[in-house]
């Protein structure tokens, strides 16, 4: 019988013959290292989206509000991260971060709205 070693820590594996790691911790550490680059990018994008959402929700407690673009930028809102862009028949374009959205009115004003979920 051949003795197997853990690919993460190098310790001897005890147990079933098809076992690949010595512990759950080693298995998780190994898989996290394998997926680090792709999950890191996704984590950063998701963090940015959550931050944008919190900023919009904070300023939009009434469901619809007008704010200056400068105020959003000073709160560290990043206009490059949205989850959906909706263009209505009248040509109005809204940018959504989940159910919080905004429309650029002109160079300095933004209309923030909350999408009603039916």
ABEGO torsion letter per residue (X at the ends): XBBBBBAAAGBBBBEBAABABABAAAAAAAAAAAAAAAAAAAAAAAAAAAAAAAAAAAABAAGBBBBBAAAAAAAGBBAABBABBBBBAAGBBBBBBEABBBBBABAABBBBBBBBBX
